[in-house]
Amino acid sequence: MMGELPEKFPEYAIMYKTLSNQIKILKKRKQNVEEKEIDEIELKIQNYHLEQLKIKNMFPDYFFDEN
């Protein structure tokens, strides 16, 4: 099982968690901003999701399950 993990898995796992936290913060912030800022925040959220997906694809399927 350990052979399936990427070489620098602790750093990737920390980055994944950091991205998750940033997404939560941005979603809350989006509720309290002007219309013009919503698109910018939405773009950041999408970019963070893409980075999360890249990281998630390096790991076994079950690794980031948040049940």
N, C-alpha and C positions, 0 to 999 in steps of 0.2 A: 504494500500500500504506500509506503513512504517513497517508493520509486516514482509514483505518479505525481508527486508534488514538484513544483518548479524549484530550481536551485535556490532562489532567494525568497522562498515562500513566506517567511515572517514579514518581510518588508511589503510584499504584495498584499498579505492579509491585513496589515495595518493600513495600507493605502485604500483598500476596499472599504474598510470600516470608516476611514476619514471621509471618503467620498459619500458614503451613506449618511453620515452626520451632516455634511455640507448640503446634501439634497434636502434633508429634513429642515434645516435652517432656511434654505432658500424658499421652500414651499410655504413656510410660516411667514417669511418676509414678503412674499408675493401678495399675501392677503392685505397688506397695509401700505402698498405703494401706489403711485399714480399709474395710469394706463400706459404711458410711454415706457415705463421701467419694466412692465410685466414681460414684454417680449425679450428684453435683455436677460432677465432672470430665467425665463423659460429656456433660452438658448444655453445658458450655463448648466441648467438641470439636464438638458439633453446631452451636452458634452460630458458631464459627469457620469451619466448613465452609459454612454459609449465606453468610457474608460473602465467603468465597472465591468462591462461585458467583456472587454479585452482581458481583464484580470481573471474574471470568472472562468473564461475559456481555457486558462492555463491550469486550472485545478480540476480534480475529479468532480463529477456532477453534484455530489452530495455536500461538498465542502462548505458552501455558503448558504445552505438552506436555513432560512430563518423561521422555523416553525415554533 
